[in-house]
Amino acid sequence: MSPLQPHPFDQLTPDFILDALDSVGLRGDGRLLALNSYENRVYQVGLEAGEPLIVKFYRPGRWTVSALEEEHAFVVELQEAELPVVAPLVIEGDSLFEYDRFNFAVYPRQGGHWPELNQVEDRKQVGRLLGRLHLIGQRYPFQHRARLSIKGWAIDSRRYLLEQDWIPAHLLAAYRSVSQELIELMQHQWDAFDHVRFLRLHGDCHLGNLLWHEATGLHFVDFDDCLSGPAIQDVWMLLSGTYHERSQQFCDLLAGYSQFADFDFSELALIEVLRGLRLMHYAAWLARRWDDPAFPRAFPWFDQPKFWEQHVLDLREQLSAIQEPPLSI
């Protein structure tokens, strides 16, 4: 499908959105605001009675109904444990709804902005929240959500990009070589940590998925990528800067985290492997979504040679980073 051909999300007209809400007994007043989302489509909708709500229409074919229901159940479980999360509304016993082949969910509106985590106490607070989240995540495993793996995030991503001819000809040999070498090294590192416990995670725990509001404090949002994986997956994206800065940030997070859950320090050696997986998965994610008109508009640089030249360079740098000593405290 080319970007010029119809896409399933084209069906989400204002009337369609209002009709979908009406199907679950919510009467919109016509005020619609599209919110920043690429994987799904998310709107703020004004109601005839009450505060505006957020409605999320899931990308068709991405998740099974069972996987979506498991995501919702996890977030509700966290909410019931009094964690600050934004859980879907339950209407007549259900939180996942279907309208004309679209699965959708409705959420309360949660205002706020990204936290900067510049202060020690802010990082400790996030650590406490993550510790509580992971303590609950250990209770039992996901049955239908994805499981973090080298195959799913790296091998399959590489195969897709090569089979779909995304790599420019002048970079093809370099990409084949460095990506294969990186996968082999990541697999070697991954296999050495087969003792690491997998638990239910947020899965995409970066600052963009944390909201701070003066009245309500910190909230976790967007569990769309929740999965099974090692605890460090929910930690490493919160670390940035030099080696010393990242080490100090981790110490602060750990000070809060360890109040509620134990942390396996051997997982620190997986940080650069996880970064490598994210690099490879991100490029394939953009390629797989290129038929969605929102992606060429939002990422116009993706199909240009300059992006792929930088991507090959990033993979080479990541190959070196994985061979460096891991973060320590």
WOHU-V525691 format. One record per residue. N is the residue number from 1. SS is DSSP state (helix for helix, strand for strand, loop for the rest). PHI is phi as a letter, one per 40 degrees, with the letter a starting at -180 (* if undefined). OMEGA is omega as a letter, one per 20 degrees, with the letter a starting at -180 (none if undefined). Layout:
N & SS & PHI & OMEGA
N & SS & PHI & OMEGA
This chain:
1 & loop & * & r
2 & loop & c & r
3 & loop & d & a
4 & loop & c & a
5 & loop & c & a
6 & loop & d & r
7 & loop & b & a
8 & helix & d & a
9 & helix & c & r
10 & helix & c & a
11 & helix & c & a
12 & loop & c & r
13 & loop & c & r
14 & helix & d & r
15 & helix & c & r
16 & helix & c & a
17 & helix & c & a
18 & helix & c & r
19 & helix & c & r
20 & helix & c & r
21 & helix & c & r
22 & helix & c & a
23 & loop & c & r
24 & loop & b & r
25 & loop & g & r
26 & loop & b & a
27 & loop & c & r
28 & strand & c & a
29 & strand & b & r
30 & strand & g & r
31 & strand & c & a
32 & strand & b & r
33 & strand & b & r
34 & strand & c & a
35 & loop & b & a
36 & loop & c & r
37 & loop & a & a
38 & loop & b & a
39 & loop & c & r
40 & loop & b & r
41 & strand & b & a
42 & strand & b & a
43 & strand & b & r
44 & strand & c & a
45 & strand & b & r
46 & strand & c & a
47 & strand & b & r
48 & loop & c & r
49 & loop & b & r
50 & loop & h & a
51 & loop & c & r
52 & loop & d & r
53 & strand & b & r
54 & strand & b & r
55 & strand & b & r
56 & strand & b & r
57 & strand & b & a
58 & loop & c & r
59 & loop & c & a
60 & loop & d & r
61 & loop & g & a
62 & loop & c & a
63 & loop & b & r
64 & loop & c & r
65 & helix & d & r
66 & helix & c & r
67 & helix & c & r
68 & helix & c & r
69 & helix & c & r
70 & helix & c & r
71 & helix & d & a
72 & helix & c & a
73 & helix & c & r
74 & helix & c & a
75 & helix & c & r
76 & helix & c & r
77 & helix & c & r
78 & helix & c & r
79 & helix & c & r
80 & helix & c & r
81 & loop & c & r
82 & loop & g & r
83 & loop & c & a
84 & loop & c & r
85 & strand & b & r
86 & loop & b & a
87 & loop & c & r
88 & strand & c & r
89 & loop & c & r
90 & loop & b & a
91 & strand & b & a
92 & loop & f & r
93 & loop & g & a
94 & strand & b & r
95 & loop & b & r
96 & loop & b & a
97 & strand & b & r
98 & strand & b & r
99 & strand & a & r
100 & loop & f & r
101 & loop & g & r
102 & strand & b & r
103 & strand & c & r
104 & strand & a & r
105 & strand & b & a
106 & strand & b & a
107 & strand & b & r
108 & strand & c & r
109 & loop & c & r
110 & loop & b & r
111 & loop & c & r
112 & loop & i & r
113 & strand & b & a
114 & loop & c & r
115 & loop & c & r
116 & loop & c & r
117 & loop & f & r
118 & loop & c & a
119 & loop & b & a
120 & helix & d & a
121 & helix & c & r
122 & helix & c & r
123 & helix & c & r
124 & helix & c & r
125 & helix & c & r
126 & helix & c & r
127 & helix & d & r
128 & helix & c & r
129 & helix & c & r
130 & helix & c & r
131 & helix & c & r
132 & helix & c & r
133 & helix & c & a
134 & helix & c & r
135 & helix & c & r
136 & helix & c & r
137 & helix & c & r
138 & loop & c & a
139 & loop & c & r
140 & loop & a & a
141 & loop & c & r
142 & loop & c & r
143 & loop & b & a
144 & loop & b & r
145 & loop & c & a
146 & loop & c & r
147 & strand & b & a
148 & loop & d & a
149 & loop & a & r
150 & helix & c & a
151 & helix & c & a
152 & helix & c & a
153 & helix & c & a
154 & helix & b & a
155 & helix & c & a
156 & helix & c & r
157 & helix & c & r
158 & helix & c & a
159 & helix & c & a
160 & helix & c & a
161 & helix & c & a
162 & helix & c & a
163 & helix & c & a
164 & loop & c & r
165 & loop & f & r
166 & loop & c & a
167 & loop & c & r
168 & loop & d & a
169 & helix & d & a
170 & helix & c & r
171 & helix & b & a
172 & helix & c & a
173 & helix & c & a
174 & helix & c & a
175 & helix & c & r
176 & helix & d & a
177 & helix & c & a
178 & helix & c & a
179 & helix & c & r
180 & helix & c & r
181 & helix & c & r
182 & helix & c & r
183 & helix & c & a
184 & helix & c & r
185 & helix & c & r
186 & helix & c & r
187 & helix & c & r
188 & helix & c & r
189 & helix & c & a
190 & helix & c & a
191 & helix & c & r
192 & loop & c & a
193 & loop & b & r
194 & loop & c & r
195 & loop & c & a
196 & loop & c & a
197 & loop & c & r
198 & loop & c & r
199 & strand & a & r
200 & strand & c & a
201 & strand & b & r
202 & loop & c & r
203 & loop & g & a
204 & loop & b & a
205 & loop & c & r
206 & loop & b & a
207 & helix & c & r
208 & helix & c & r
209 & helix & b & r
210 & strand & b & r
211 & strand & b & r
212 & strand & b & r
213 & strand & b & a
214 & loop & d & a
215 & loop & c & a
216 & loop & b & a
217 & strand & g & a
218 & strand & c & r
219 & strand & b & r
220 & strand & c & r
221 & loop & b & r
222 & loop & f & r
223 & loop & c & a
224 & loop & c & a
225 & loop & b & r
226 & loop & d & a
227 & strand & a & r
228 & strand & c & r
229 & strand & a & r
230 & loop & c & a
231 & helix & d & a
232 & helix & c & r
233 & helix & d & r
234 & helix & c & a
235 & loop & b & a
236 & helix & c & a
237 & helix & c & r
238 & helix & c & a
239 & loop & b & a
240 & loop & a & r
241 & loop & g & a
242 & loop & c & r
243 & helix & d & a
244 & helix & c & a
245 & helix & c & r
246 & helix & c & r
247 & helix & c & r
248 & helix & c & r
249 & helix & c & r
250 & helix & c & r
251 & helix & d & a
252 & helix & c & r
253 & helix & c & a
254 & helix & c & a
255 & helix & d & r
256 & helix & c & a
257 & helix & d & a
258 & loop & c & r
259 & loop & c & a
260 & loop & b & a
261 & loop & a & r
262 & loop & c & r
263 & loop & b & r
264 & loop & c & a
265 & helix & c & r
266 & helix & c & a
267 & helix & c & r
268 & helix & d & r
269 & helix & c & r
270 & helix & c & a
271 & helix & d & a
272 & helix & c & r
273 & helix & c & r
274 & helix & c & r
275 & helix & c & r
276 & helix & c & r
277 & helix & c & a
278 & helix & c & r
279 & helix & d & a
280 & helix & c & a
281 & helix & c & a
282 & helix & c & a
283 & helix & c & r
284 & helix & c & r
285 & helix & c & r
286 & helix & c & a
287 & helix & c & a
288 & helix & c & a
289 & loop & b & a
290 & loop & c & r
291 & loop & c & r
292 & loop & c & a
293 & helix & d & r
294 & helix & c & a
295 & helix & c & r
296 & helix & d & r
297 & helix & c & a
298 & helix & c & a
299 & loop & b & a
300 & loop & c & a
301 & loop & c & a
302 & loop & c & a
303 & loop & c & r
304 & loop & b & a
305 & helix & d & a
306 & helix & c & r
307 & helix & c & a
308 & helix & c & r
309 & helix & c & r
310 & helix & c & a
311 & helix & c & r
312 & helix & c & r
313 & helix & c & r
314 & helix & c & r
315 & helix & c & r
316 & helix & c & r
317 & helix & c & r
318 & helix & c & r
319 & helix & d & r
320 & helix & c & a
321 & helix & c & a
322 & helix & c & a
323 & loop & c & r
324 & loop & c & r
325 & loop & d & a
326 & loop & c & r
327 & loop & d & r
328 & loop & b & r
329 & loop & b & none
